[in-house]
Amino acid sequence: MNQFQLNHQLFDKLVKGQAFALYALPGKDSDESVFLDNKEVKILKPQEVSEATGFIFAPYESADHPIFLFSEKERISSISESVNGGFFKNKNSAKIAEINQSQFEKSIINSQKMMTAGDLKKVVLSRPIKIENQDLTSHLGSLFEILCEWYPATLRYIVYTPSGQLWIGATPETLLSVKDSTKLNTMSLSGTKKANMNLPWTKKELDEHQWVVSYIESVLKKGGCTEVNKGKIKTIHAGPVEHLQTDFEARIHDKTLIADLIFNLHPTPAVCGYPLHKAKDFIFQSENYDRVYYTGFLGPVSKKRQNLFVNLRCLQLFHDKVVLYVGAGITPVSIPKMEWRETDLKSKTLLRAIEKIATFAPAKDS
C-alpha cells in the first residue's frame, strides 16, 4: 500500500470513528509495518498485560485512563465505531493549557528548592506545545512514511483509540523486552544534548543518567531477575538530539512476575523522577495538564514475548490543533533557560516531519 492509499484509509477510519493501530518496530521500514484494522480492542487490567496478545497502548497513569489492547482477533461488534463518531466536530484541544517559558522555569526553580531541602533528587517536567492542524488528518500515511524513513531506530506508530484519541510518535526508548518468557532487555535512556556539537557530557547529564541506571538495576534485582548484566554507557542519536544510554540484560524464570516488573519499571526516573512518589506528586501539582498517554508505554505483546516502549517523542492530534509533548530532566544543577531550550530541541523530532508535509512555518533552530 502506498502512502496515498494509506492516507485515504486512515482518514476514512477517523471519519467513521473506527479504532486502529499502525506501527513499525525499530529496524523495520513502512513496508514491514503492522496495521491492526477492523480488529477487536479490549481494555486490560494491569495484571493482564503480560498474558495479552496484540498491541498495547497504556497511559502514564493506568488508574486514570484505560490500557487498550488492539488484538489480532476480528472484531465481532461495532462498539468501537459507536464511541467516537464526533471526532471532527466535537474534539478540540481547549482543555490542554499550554505552559509558557516563565511558568516552566518557575516550576524548575520550585523543584530545585525541594532538592535543596533534600526531598527530591530529580524530576522530569514536561509541557504541551500547540500548533495549528492544517489538514494533517488527511496526510497521516505520509507522516508515518516520513517517520519510518527518518527515524528507523525507533518504534513509529499511529494509534486511534476507541475513546477518540489520536496519537502519533517515534520513540527511541525500550521499557521492557522479554523473549521466550525468560530473556529480558531494558535500558536507561536519559541525559540530552544537541546532536553533532562535539560537546562533552556534563556532570548534570551524567548524574541524571546514573539515577535512572541505579533505579532500573534495583527494580530488576528485586523483581525476581537473575544474571543481571549492565552494559557500558554510550551516546545514541535521536534526530536533533543525543542521549546517554545504558543497556541491561537479565533472565526472569517466573513469567508470572513480568506484569509486576513492567509496572515497577513504569514510570522510570527517566520520565518521572526520583524518588518516584515525590516526583509524581510534584509533577501532578506543577504541570497543570493531564499527560494521558504521553510517557505511558506501548508495543506488541504475546504470551512468550513482550516488546514495550516508553511513549516519548509523541503528539496528539485534535480537530483544531496538533499538540506535541516534550519534557526535560531537572536536577539541582539544571539551568532553567537551558532546560526550556532542551524541550524545544526535542519537539523538532516530530515538528520537522510535520513541516515536511504541511504548510507550517519552518521551526527556528535552537
C-alpha positions in Angstrom: 0.0 0.0 0.0 1.5 3.4 -1.0 1.2 6.4 1.2 -1.6 7.9 -0.8 -3.7 4.8 -0.3 -2.7 4.8 3.4 -3.7 8.5 3.7 -7.2 7.7 2.4 -7.6 4.5 4.5 -6.6 6.2 7.8 -8.7 9.3 7.1 -11.7 7.0 6.4 -11.2 5.3 9.7 -11.2 8.6 11.5 -14.3 9.8 9.8 -16.1 6.6 10.7 -14.7 6.5 14.3 -13.0 3.1 13.8 -10.2 2.4 16.2 -6.8 1.2 14.7 -3.1 0.8 15.5 -0.4 1.1 12.9 3.2 0.5 13.9 6.7 -0.4 12.7 9.3 -1.9 15.1 12.9 -0.5 15.2 14.8 -1.7 12.2 11.6 -2.3 10.1 10.5 0.0 7.3 7.0 1.1 6.4 6.6 -2.0 4.1 7.1 -4.2 7.2 4.6 -2.2 9.4 1.7 -3.9 11.1 -1.8 -2.4 10.7 -4.4 -3.7 13.2 -7.5 -2.7 11.4 -11.0 -3.9 12.0 -9.7 -5.9 15.0 -11.0 -6.3 18.5 -10.0 -3.6 21.0 -10.1 -4.6 24.7 -9.4 -2.7 28.0 -6.9 -4.5 30.1 -6.2 -4.6 33.8 -2.6 -4.1 34.7 -2.1 -7.7 35.8 -3.3 -8.9 32.4 -0.6 -7.1 30.4 1.9 -10.0 30.5 -0.7 -12.5 29.3 -2.1 -10.4 26.4 -1.6 -10.9 22.7 -1.7 -7.9 20.4 -0.6 -4.3 20.6 -0.8 -2.5 24.0 -1.3 1.2 24.4 -1.0 2.2 28.0 -1.2 5.6 29.8 1.1 7.4 32.2 -1.3 6.6 35.0 -3.4 3.5 34.4 -5.7 4.4 37.3 -6.9 7.4 35.3 -7.1 6.1 31.7 -7.6 2.7 30.1 -5.0 0.3 28.9 -6.0 -0.6 25.4 -5.2 -3.9 23.7 -5.5 -4.0 19.9 -5.8 -7.7 19.4 -5.4 -9.8 16.3 -8.9 -11.1 16.7 -11.5 -9.9 14.2 -14.0 -7.5 15.8 -17.4 -9.0 16.2 -19.4 -6.0 17.4 -19.2 -2.4 16.2 -18.7 -1.0 19.7 -15.6 1.0 18.9 -17.2 2.7 16.0 -20.1 4.0 18.2 -17.8 5.6 20.8 -16.2 8.5 19.0 -18.1 9.3 15.8 -17.9 13.0 16.5 -14.1 13.3 16.4 -14.0 16.1 13.8 -16.9 18.1 15.1 -16.6 17.8 18.8 -13.0 17.1 19.8 -10.7 20.1 20.3 -7.6 20.9 22.3 -9.1 23.7 24.5 -8.8 21.5 27.7 -5.0 21.4 27.3 -3.4 24.5 28.7 0.0 25.5 27.2 2.9 26.2 29.6 4.9 29.3 28.7 8.6 29.7 29.3 8.1 31.7 32.5 5.8 29.1 34.0 8.1 26.3 33.0 11.2 27.9 34.5 9.3 28.8 37.7 8.4 25.1 38.1 12.1 24.2 37.7 13.1 26.7 40.3 10.4 25.4 42.7 11.6 21.8 42.2 15.2 22.8 42.9 14.1 24.3 46.2 12.7 20.8 47.1 16.0 19.3 46.0 18.0 21.7 48.2 15.8 20.6 51.2 16.6 17.0 50.4 13.1 15.9 49.4 13.8 15.4 45.7 16.8 14.4 43.6 15.4 14.6 40.1 12.0 15.4 38.4 11.0 15.3 34.8 8.9 18.3 33.9 7.0 18.4 30.6 4.9 20.7 28.6 2.5 20.6 25.6 3.2 22.6 22.5 0.3 23.5 20.3 0.4 24.2 16.6 -2.4 24.5 14.1 -3.7 21.4 12.5 -3.7 22.4 8.9 -5.2 19.2 7.4 -2.7 16.8 8.9 -5.5 14.4 9.4 -5.6 13.9 5.6 -1.9 13.0 5.5 -1.3 10.5 8.3 0.0 7.9 5.9 2.6 10.4 4.5 3.6 11.3 8.1 4.1 7.7 9.0 6.2 7.1 5.9 8.5 10.1 6.9 8.8 8.8 10.5 9.8 5.4 9.2 12.4 6.9 6.8 13.9 9.4 9.2 13.9 7.5 12.5 14.5 3.8 11.7 15.9 3.0 15.2 12.6 4.0 16.9 9.1 2.5 17.3 6.9 4.5 15.0 3.2 4.4 15.4 -0.2 5.9 14.8 -3.0 4.8 17.3 -6.6 5.8 17.2 -8.3 4.7 20.4 -11.9 3.7 21.0 -12.2 6.8 23.2 -11.4 9.0 20.2 -7.8 9.9 20.9 -5.3 10.0 18.0 -1.7 9.6 19.0 1.4 9.6 16.8 5.1 9.1 17.7 8.6 7.8 17.1 10.1 6.7 20.4 13.6 5.5 20.9 13.2 4.1 24.5 12.6 0.5 25.4 10.7 -0.1 28.6 11.0 -3.8 28.6 11.6 -6.6 26.0 11.1 -10.2 27.0 11.8 -13.1 24.7 10.7 -16.7 25.3 9.3 -15.6 28.7 12.8 -15.6 30.2 15.3 -13.4 28.3 14.9 -9.8 29.3 16.2 -6.4 28.0 15.7 -2.9 29.1 17.6 0.4 29.0 18.3 3.6 30.8 17.8 6.5 28.3 18.4 9.9 29.9 20.6 12.9 29.6 20.1 15.1 26.5 22.2 17.5 24.4 22.0 18.9 20.9 23.3 16.5 18.3 26.6 16.8 16.3 28.1 19.6 18.5 31.1 17.5 19.8 30.5 18.8 23.3 31.3 16.6 26.3 28.6 15.4 28.6 28.3 17.5 31.8 28.1 16.3 35.4 24.4 17.2 35.4 23.6 14.8 32.5 25.8 12.0 33.8 24.2 12.3 37.3 20.8 12.3 35.8 21.6 9.2 33.8 23.1 7.4 36.8 20.0 7.8 38.9 18.0 6.0 36.2 20.6 3.3 35.9 20.6 2.6 39.6 16.8 2.6 39.8 16.4 0.1 36.9 19.2 -2.2 38.3 17.4 -2.2 41.7 14.0 -3.0 40.2 15.4 -5.9 38.2 17.1 -7.5 41.1 14.2 -7.0 43.5 11.7 -8.2 40.8 13.0 -11.8 40.5 15.6 -11.3 37.8 18.9 -13.2 37.7 22.1 -12.8 35.7 21.5 -9.0 35.6 24.2 -7.5 33.3 24.7 -3.8 32.8 26.3 -2.6 29.6 28.6 0.3 29.2 27.2 3.8 28.9 27.1 5.1 25.3 25.8 8.0 23.3 23.0 7.4 20.8 21.5 9.8 18.2 17.8 10.5 18.2 17.2 13.0 15.4 18.1 16.5 16.5 19.4 15.4 20.0 21.7 12.8 21.6 21.1 10.8 24.7 23.1 8.7 27.1 22.1 5.0 27.0 22.9 2.1 29.2 21.5 -1.4 28.2 20.5 -4.1 30.6 20.2 -7.9 30.1 18.7 -10.3 32.6 16.7 -13.5 33.0 13.4 -14.0 34.7 12.3 -17.6 35.3 8.9 -16.9 36.7 6.7 -15.3 34.0 4.0 -14.5 36.5 6.3 -11.8 37.7 6.5 -10.0 34.4 3.4 -7.8 34.8 4.7 -6.6 38.2 8.1 -5.9 36.7 6.5 -3.8 33.9 4.7 -1.6 36.4 7.6 -1.4 38.8 9.7 -0.1 35.9 7.0 2.2 34.7 7.3 5.1 35.1 11.1 5.2 35.4 13.0 8.2 36.7 13.8 8.9 33.0 10.2 10.2 32.5 9.1 10.9 36.1 11.9 11.5 38.6 13.5 10.2 41.8 12.4 9.4 44.5 9.4 8.2 42.4 6.5 9.1 44.6 7.8 12.6 45.5 8.5 13.3 41.8 5.0 12.1 40.8 3.4 14.4 43.4 5.4 17.4 42.2 4.5 16.7 38.6 0.8 16.5 39.4 1.0 19.8 41.3 3.0 21.8 38.8 2.3 20.6 35.2 -1.3 21.7 35.2 -2.3 19.3 32.4 -3.0 15.5 32.1 -0.2 13.6 30.3 -2.8 10.9 29.4 -0.7 8.6 27.1 2.5 10.7 26.9 5.2 8.9 28.9 2.9 5.8 29.0 4.0 2.7 27.2 3.1 0.8 24.1 4.1 -2.1 21.8 3.4 -5.6 20.6 3.0 -8.5 23.1 2.3 -12.2 23.2 2.3 -14.9 25.9 6.0 -15.6 25.0 7.2 -12.1 24.1 6.7 -8.5 25.2 8.2 -5.7 23.3 7.2 -2.5 25.1 8.4 1.1 24.6 8.1 4.3 26.5 5.8 6.8 24.7 8.2 9.7 24.0 8.5 12.0 21.0 4.8 11.9 20.5 1.9 14.1 19.6 -1.9 14.1 20.0 -3.9 15.2 17.0 -7.1 17.2 17.5 -9.6 18.7 15.1 -8.2 22.2 15.6 -4.6 21.6 16.8 -1.6 19.4 16.9 -0.3 19.0 20.5 3.3 17.9 20.9 4.6 16.7 24.3 8.1 17.2 25.4 10.0 17.1 28.8 13.3 17.7 30.5 15.0 16.0 33.4 15.6 18.5 36.2 18.4 18.2 38.8 19.8 20.7 41.4 22.3 22.0 38.8 19.8 22.5 35.9 19.7 25.9 34.3 16.1 26.7 33.7 16.6 28.5 30.3 18.7 25.6 29.1 16.0 23.1 30.0 13.4 25.1 28.1 15.7 25.0 25.1 16.1 21.3 25.5 12.3 20.8 25.2 12.4 22.9 22.1 15.0 20.6 20.6 13.1 17.5 21.4 10.0 18.9 19.7 11.8 19.1 16.4 11.7 15.3 16.1 8.1 15.4 15.1 7.8 19.1 14.2 10.2 18.8 11.3 8.3 15.8 10.0 5.0 17.7 10.2 6.6 20.7 8.4 7.7 18.3 5.6 4.1 17.6 4.6 2.1 20.6 6.0 2.2 24.4 5.5 3.5 25.3 8.9 6.2 28.0 9.2 9.7 26.4 9.5 10.9 25.8 13.0 13.7 28.0 14.2 16.9 26.3 15.1 17.8 26.3 18.8 
